[in-house]
Amino acid sequence: MVSLTKKRIALISVHGDPSVEIGKEEAGGQNVYVRQVGEALAKQGWQVDMFTRSSDRQQARIVQHSPNCRTIRLVAGPQEFIPRDELYGYLPIFVQEFQKFQLESGFQYPLVHTNYWLSSWVGMELKKSQPLQQVHTYHSLAAVKYKSVSTIPMIAKTRLQVEKTVLETADRVVATSPQEKEHMRSLVSSKGNIDIIPCGTDLEWFGSIARSTARRRLGIAPETKVVLYVGRFDPRKGIETLVRAVSRSAVPKADLKLIIGGGWRAGESDGKERDRIGSIVEELGLSDITSFPGGLSREILPAYYAAADVCVVPSHYEPFGLVAIEAMACGTPVIASDVGGLKYTVVPQQTGLLAPPKNEAAFAEALDRLLLDSIWRQQLGHTGRRRVETYFSWDGIGSQLSQLYTQLLEQSAVQLDPVSA
């Protein structure tokens, strides 16, 4: 048996800093996943080190989250924000800094859990120089993503090859939904070992505030119909579809409020998308009922979910969709695109509704069905909360990953020392 006492493992998330405030500089679901998985695994007895790239000279090099869980920032390239599609050239330095950290610390990690394709490359390079087990979570598949964008980045060919190689060589790939596993098999490779372990959410935090209390805190009238979006400003997130759907809704505009929550950086791609969405809001005459509160901190986010009548996730693609289960944990029904992991997290007619992506008429119809039927809306909200409690707690996800890690480490120990087996 592998002893979990002080067993060190590394979670690698090159561009997704688990310590950064969500909503900043491309920070989203991946950052939440790595941080929450790290803390859940620490509760299971693992010593968890989460490695990311330093993007600001003012940041602390090491952030201790709990006795067994910390973030370690490695200097790999300029200590400034660099878009993820421009980070590939700095990965060899990241590998060197990781190895240097191991050398200075006097130990090697027996297992690394890599997140996103950039980190998978790091994990595969490390395997060339030391014995380790590699577990990988994609968070986004290029083979799916590039179907939904008009401009293919320069790095596309490299990314597609790296994602195929890691599926075929990692000791285990973790798909966060059956739909994501299906895409891996049909679009990436028929080889490789895949387990399905979903994402989770904090059941105590999300669901901690009543709807009436949340509305008082945010200054929203009890009778207002509130439609909420939470996420990054990115064309693939489908915010335009939501805005146009709200403009087509049969609900009187005087009774409606659209909240588009998410941070952005002026002049960057997300800032440009924020400006584009703002101009569409003006063009459709929705400025008076639409608010852009900016990045929603972890402290205020449960209040926004609880205050909403419906949370909309109109993405063109999502491998999982953390926002959906956060909203459901708060008892708020979800209208989501009928794509990827959203088909797994949202159960149509039970926890919300699904609509074809980019189809503003279908989203408008779904909005009307929910906003005009308060009793059914409440039923969907209650069922959504129960579904999250049953399937998507972080402690439960941490337990499943812990079992997977233990299994892999026991197998590698047997392979290294067959006599002791």
VMD Tcl script that draws the C-alpha trace (Angstrom):
set ca {
  {0.00 0.00 0.00}
  {1.10 3.58 -0.69}
  {1.14 5.68 2.49}
  {-0.58 9.03 2.02}
  {1.29 10.49 5.01}
  {3.06 13.56 3.66}
  {2.90 12.12 0.13}
  {3.76 15.08 -2.08}
  {1.98 15.65 -5.37}
  {2.12 18.56 -7.80}
  {-0.76 20.20 -9.60}
  {0.57 22.12 -12.60}
  {-1.42 25.00 -14.09}
  {1.01 27.15 -16.07}
  {-1.37 29.93 -17.09}
  {-4.17 29.46 -14.54}
  {-2.92 30.77 -11.20}
  {-5.00 29.09 -8.45}
  {-4.32 32.04 -6.11}
  {-5.44 34.85 -8.41}
  {-8.76 36.63 -8.09}
  {-11.27 35.04 -10.45}
  {-12.26 37.25 -13.37}
  {-8.81 38.77 -13.82}
  {-6.61 38.13 -16.84}
  {-8.27 35.05 -18.31}
  {-8.88 33.64 -14.82}
  {-11.92 31.41 -14.78}
  {-13.05 27.83 -14.27}
  {-9.58 26.28 -14.53}
  {-8.22 28.47 -11.74}
  {-11.17 27.52 -9.51}
  {-10.76 23.83 -10.36}
  {-7.06 23.67 -9.50}
  {-7.46 25.62 -6.25}
  {-10.48 23.63 -5.04}
  {-9.02 20.28 -6.06}
  {-5.79 21.19 -4.27}
  {-7.56 22.10 -1.06}
  {-9.84 19.05 -1.21}
  {-6.84 16.75 -1.71}
  {-5.03 18.40 1.19}
  {-7.97 17.42 3.41}
  {-7.47 13.85 2.18}
  {-3.93 13.88 3.59}
  {-1.87 14.78 0.53}
  {0.87 17.42 0.52}
  {-0.28 19.51 -2.44}
  {1.96 21.96 -4.29}
  {0.23 23.91 -7.08}
  {2.67 25.30 -9.65}
  {1.90 28.26 -11.89}
  {3.79 30.95 -13.78}
  {4.56 34.24 -12.05}
  {2.82 37.03 -13.99}
  {3.53 39.95 -11.64}
  {6.70 40.95 -9.78}
  {4.59 42.06 -6.82}
  {3.14 38.57 -6.30}
  {4.40 36.41 -3.46}
  {6.49 33.47 -4.70}
  {4.72 31.03 -2.39}
  {1.15 31.35 -1.09}
  {0.20 28.98 1.74}
  {-3.52 28.16 1.59}
  {-3.61 25.55 4.36}
  {-0.97 23.46 6.16}
  {-0.95 20.91 3.32}
  {-1.70 23.12 0.31}
  {0.25 25.96 -1.30}
  {0.69 27.79 -4.62}
  {4.25 28.08 -5.96}
  {4.93 30.66 -8.67}
  {7.85 29.96 -11.00}
  {9.54 32.70 -13.03}
  {9.29 31.58 -16.65}
  {9.54 34.55 -18.99}
  {8.55 38.16 -18.23}
  {6.71 38.60 -14.92}
  {3.69 40.11 -16.58}
  {0.42 38.93 -18.06}
  {0.95 37.01 -21.30}
  {-2.05 35.59 -23.25}
  {-2.15 31.80 -23.07}
  {-1.65 31.37 -26.83}
  {1.73 33.12 -26.49}
  {3.12 31.08 -23.59}
  {4.37 27.97 -25.40}
  {7.89 29.33 -25.95}
  {8.38 29.82 -22.19}
  {7.50 26.23 -21.24}
  {11.11 24.89 -21.35}
  {12.07 27.53 -18.77}
  {9.08 26.47 -16.63}
  {10.33 22.86 -16.75}
  {13.83 23.95 -15.72}
  {12.49 26.02 -12.83}
  {10.30 23.12 -11.66}
  {13.32 20.79 -11.69}
  {15.40 23.41 -9.87}
  {12.68 23.68 -7.19}
  {12.75 19.91 -6.71}
  {16.54 19.92 -6.42}
  {16.54 22.72 -3.85}
  {13.73 21.05 -1.88}
  {15.43 17.64 -1.83}
  {12.56 15.59 -3.26}
  {10.89 14.61 -6.51}
  {7.14 14.51 -7.03}
  {5.94 10.96 -7.78}
  {2.76 12.28 -9.44}
  {1.82 15.44 -11.33}
  {-1.71 16.42 -12.30}
  {-1.44 18.77 -15.29}
  {-4.16 21.19 -16.34}
  {-4.67 22.53 -19.91}
  {-2.47 21.61 -22.86}
  {0.41 23.94 -21.91}
  {0.83 22.14 -18.58}
  {0.51 18.74 -20.27}
  {3.64 19.54 -22.29}
  {5.45 20.36 -19.04}
  {4.34 17.05 -17.51}
  {5.46 15.04 -20.54}
  {8.89 16.75 -20.48}
  {9.31 16.00 -16.77}
  {8.54 12.32 -17.41}
  {11.62 12.17 -19.65}
  {13.94 12.95 -16.74}
  {12.29 11.42 -13.66}
  {9.90 8.61 -12.73}
  {6.42 10.03 -12.24}
  {2.76 9.39 -12.91}
  {0.99 11.99 -15.03}
  {-2.73 12.69 -14.66}
  {-4.16 15.28 -17.05}
  {-7.31 17.40 -17.26}
  {-7.84 19.27 -20.55}
  {-10.31 22.04 -19.52}
  {-10.67 22.77 -23.26}
  {-10.11 20.65 -26.35}
  {-8.57 22.31 -29.40}
  {-10.36 19.89 -31.72}
  {-13.68 21.24 -30.40}
  {-12.66 24.85 -29.78}
  {-11.28 25.52 -33.24}
  {-14.56 24.46 -34.82}
  {-16.32 27.39 -33.13}
  {-13.87 30.23 -33.83}
  {-13.41 32.21 -37.02}
  {-9.67 32.86 -36.53}
  {-7.35 29.90 -35.86}
  {-4.26 30.96 -33.84}
  {-0.69 30.26 -35.00}
  {-0.22 27.81 -32.15}
  {-3.14 25.59 -33.26}
  {-1.11 22.85 -34.99}
  {1.23 22.51 -32.00}
  {-1.65 22.42 -29.55}
  {-3.55 19.76 -31.49}
  {-0.45 17.53 -31.57}
  {0.33 18.02 -27.87}
  {-3.27 17.20 -26.90}
  {-3.17 13.99 -28.95}
  {0.19 12.96 -27.47}
  {-0.85 13.49 -23.86}
  {-4.06 11.50 -24.33}
  {-2.01 8.59 -25.65}
  {0.85 8.78 -23.09}
  {-0.52 10.12 -19.78}
  {-1.06 7.52 -17.09}
  {-4.65 8.76 -16.82}
  {-6.70 11.52 -18.41}
  {-9.60 12.92 -16.39}
  {-12.67 13.91 -18.40}
  {-15.08 16.11 -16.48}
  {-18.17 14.79 -18.27}
  {-19.22 11.86 -20.47}
  {-19.53 14.32 -23.35}
  {-15.91 15.42 -22.97}
  {-14.75 11.79 -22.99}
  {-16.78 11.20 -26.14}
  {-15.08 14.17 -27.82}
  {-11.64 12.89 -26.82}
  {-12.37 9.53 -28.40}
  {-14.02 10.82 -31.58}
  {-11.86 13.88 -32.24}
  {-8.46 13.32 -30.57}
  {-7.47 9.63 -30.27}
  {-8.86 6.16 -29.67}
  {-5.83 5.40 -27.45}
  {-5.24 6.32 -23.82}
  {-6.84 5.76 -20.42}
  {-9.75 8.06 -19.52}
  {-11.65 8.34 -16.23}
  {-14.73 10.54 -15.77}
  {-14.49 12.68 -12.62}
  {-16.58 15.88 -12.75}
  {-15.80 19.32 -11.38}
  {-17.27 20.32 -8.04}
  {-18.49 23.30 -6.07}
  {-18.48 24.56 -2.49}
  {-21.89 23.52 -1.17}
  {-21.60 25.57 2.01}
  {-20.57 28.78 0.24}
  {-22.91 28.57 -2.74}
  {-26.36 28.38 -1.22}
  {-25.38 30.29 1.92}
  {-27.67 33.29 1.33}
  {-31.44 33.52 0.86}
  {-32.91 35.15 -2.26}
  {-34.62 37.97 -0.35}
  {-31.45 38.75 1.62}
  {-29.36 38.71 -1.56}
  {-31.71 41.13 -3.32}
  {-31.69 43.55 -0.38}
  {-27.89 43.42 -0.33}
  {-27.68 44.17 -4.08}
  {-30.49 46.72 -4.12}
  {-32.78 44.70 -6.40}
  {-36.56 44.99 -5.97}
  {-38.41 41.76 -5.00}
  {-40.65 41.77 -8.09}
  {-37.87 42.36 -10.69}
  {-37.10 39.46 -13.03}
  {-33.32 39.03 -12.93}
  {-31.31 37.31 -15.68}
  {-27.66 36.67 -14.78}
  {-24.52 35.88 -16.76}
  {-21.23 35.12 -14.99}
  {-17.98 34.53 -16.85}
  {-15.24 35.91 -19.02}
  {-15.77 38.33 -21.87}
  {-14.95 36.10 -24.81}
  {-16.91 35.72 -28.08}
  {-17.06 31.94 -27.46}
  {-19.01 32.54 -24.25}
  {-22.05 33.57 -26.30}
  {-22.94 36.75 -24.38}
  {-24.27 38.32 -27.59}
  {-26.80 35.48 -27.90}
  {-28.03 36.19 -24.38}
  {-28.35 39.95 -24.94}
  {-30.31 39.45 -28.16}
  {-32.50 36.83 -26.47}
  {-33.35 39.27 -23.66}
  {-34.33 41.87 -26.28}
  {-36.76 39.33 -27.80}
  {-38.25 38.23 -24.47}
  {-42.00 38.63 -23.94}
  {-41.39 39.78 -20.36}
  {-42.01 43.56 -20.14}
  {-38.64 45.30 -20.16}
  {-39.69 47.45 -17.20}
  {-39.80 44.26 -15.12}
  {-36.47 42.89 -16.36}
  {-32.87 43.28 -15.21}
  {-29.91 41.77 -17.07}
  {-26.68 41.44 -15.11}
  {-23.51 40.60 -17.04}
  {-20.87 39.81 -14.44}
  {-17.19 39.43 -15.34}
  {-13.95 41.39 -15.33}
  {-12.05 42.73 -18.32}
  {-8.83 44.52 -19.23}
  {-9.10 47.66 -21.35}
  {-7.34 47.20 -24.67}
  {-7.03 43.42 -24.32}
  {-9.21 40.89 -26.14}
  {-11.67 40.66 -23.22}
  {-11.90 44.47 -23.06}
  {-12.71 44.58 -26.76}
  {-15.44 41.98 -26.28}
  {-16.85 43.96 -23.33}
  {-17.01 47.06 -25.56}
  {-18.66 45.07 -28.37}
  {-21.31 43.66 -26.01}
  {-21.87 47.13 -24.58}
  {-22.53 48.53 -28.04}
  {-25.06 45.74 -28.77}
  {-26.83 46.50 -25.48}
  {-27.11 50.16 -26.53}
  {-28.19 49.28 -30.08}
  {-31.03 47.11 -28.75}
  {-32.19 49.75 -26.27}
  {-31.35 47.64 -23.21}
  {-28.96 50.05 -21.46}
  {-31.49 50.99 -18.76}
  {-32.03 47.38 -17.67}
  {-28.46 46.07 -18.12}
  {-25.63 46.33 -15.60}
  {-21.95 45.38 -15.87}
  {-20.77 44.99 -12.26}
  {-17.28 43.88 -13.31}
  {-15.44 40.93 -11.84}
  {-17.52 39.29 -9.11}
  {-15.39 38.27 -6.14}
  {-15.92 34.98 -4.34}
  {-17.41 36.95 -1.43}
  {-20.20 38.57 -3.46}
  {-20.82 35.86 -6.09}
  {-23.30 33.73 -4.03}
  {-25.48 36.83 -3.57}
  {-25.69 37.39 -7.34}
  {-26.59 33.75 -7.99}
  {-29.21 33.75 -5.21}
  {-30.73 37.06 -6.38}
  {-31.17 35.84 -9.96}
  {-34.35 34.23 -11.27}
  {-32.30 32.42 -13.89}
  {-28.60 32.07 -14.70}
  {-27.74 31.77 -18.40}
  {-24.66 29.93 -19.74}
  {-24.84 30.58 -23.53}
  {-21.35 29.26 -24.39}
  {-20.56 27.91 -27.83}
  {-18.76 25.08 -26.02}
  {-17.96 24.10 -22.42}
  {-16.18 20.87 -21.39}
  {-17.97 21.13 -18.04}
  {-19.39 24.53 -17.02}
  {-18.65 25.43 -13.39}
  {-21.00 28.42 -13.45}
  {-23.95 26.08 -14.04}
  {-23.38 24.06 -10.89}
  {-22.55 27.14 -8.81}
  {-25.92 28.62 -9.79}
  {-27.70 25.32 -9.17}
  {-26.06 25.08 -5.73}
  {-27.70 28.43 -4.96}
  {-31.12 27.08 -5.99}
  {-31.18 29.06 -9.25}
  {-32.31 27.31 -12.44}
  {-29.99 27.41 -15.44}
  {-30.56 27.98 -19.15}
  {-27.51 26.68 -21.00}
  {-26.29 25.82 -24.46}
  {-26.91 22.24 -25.49}
  {-23.18 21.51 -25.80}
  {-20.35 19.60 -24.10}
  {-20.50 19.12 -20.35}
  {-23.50 21.43 -20.01}
  {-25.59 18.54 -21.32}
  {-24.33 16.61 -18.27}
  {-24.61 19.25 -15.55}
  {-28.00 20.69 -16.55}
  {-30.90 18.22 -16.73}
  {-33.56 19.62 -19.11}
  {-36.99 20.17 -17.51}
  {-35.53 19.21 -14.09}
  {-32.79 21.70 -13.20}
  {-33.19 24.12 -16.10}
  {-33.40 24.22 -19.89}
  {-31.01 23.66 -22.78}
  {-31.02 25.58 -26.08}
  {-28.93 25.35 -29.26}
  {-25.84 27.61 -29.08}
  {-26.02 30.92 -30.98}
  {-29.82 30.54 -31.26}
  {-31.23 33.74 -29.76}
  {-34.85 32.75 -30.51}
  {-34.50 29.47 -28.59}
  {-32.85 31.25 -25.64}
  {-35.62 33.88 -25.66}
  {-38.26 31.14 -25.56}
  {-36.46 29.41 -22.68}
  {-36.22 32.69 -20.78}
  {-39.95 33.29 -21.18}
  {-40.84 29.77 -20.04}
  {-38.92 30.23 -16.80}
  {-39.48 33.91 -16.07}
  {-43.25 33.66 -16.56}
  {-43.73 30.58 -14.33}
  {-42.47 31.25 -10.81}
  {-43.71 27.94 -9.33}
  {-41.92 25.82 -11.95}
  {-38.85 28.03 -11.59}
  {-38.70 27.30 -7.87}
  {-39.14 23.56 -8.48}
  {-36.24 23.57 -10.94}
  {-34.11 25.48 -8.42}
  {-34.77 22.96 -5.64}
  {-34.00 20.01 -7.93}
  {-30.80 21.70 -9.10}
  {-29.58 22.10 -5.53}
  {-30.25 18.42 -4.81}
  {-28.39 17.37 -7.96}
  {-25.31 19.35 -6.96}
  {-25.40 17.95 -3.42}
  {-25.52 14.42 -4.85}
  {-22.88 14.62 -7.59}
  {-20.74 17.75 -7.45}
  {-19.24 18.44 -4.01}
  {-15.50 19.26 -4.01}
  {-14.92 16.84 -1.15}
  {-16.48 14.08 -3.24}
  {-14.37 15.04 -6.27}
  {-11.24 15.15 -4.07}
  {-12.03 11.67 -2.78}
  {-12.35 10.27 -6.31}
  {-9.06 11.87 -7.40}
  {-7.37 10.64 -4.22}
  {-8.42 7.08 -5.05}
  {-7.12 7.48 -8.60}
  {-3.74 8.85 -7.45}
  {-3.37 6.06 -4.88}
  {-4.15 3.42 -7.50}
  {-1.59 4.85 -9.94}
  {1.13 5.17 -7.31}
  {0.54 1.61 -6.09}
  {0.77 0.33 -9.66}
  {4.02 2.21 -10.26}
  {5.47 0.91 -6.97}
  {4.72 -2.67 -8.04}
  {6.32 -2.06 -11.43}
  {9.44 -0.57 -9.84}
  {9.78 -3.29 -7.20}
  {8.06 -6.51 -8.33}
  {9.74 -8.55 -5.56}
  {7.92 -6.64 -2.80}
  {4.60 -7.25 -4.50}
}
mol new
graphics top color blue
foreach p $ca { graphics top sphere $p radius 0.5 }
foreach p [lrange $ca 0 end-1] q [lrange $ca 1 end] { graphics top cylinder $p $q radius 0.2 }
display resetview
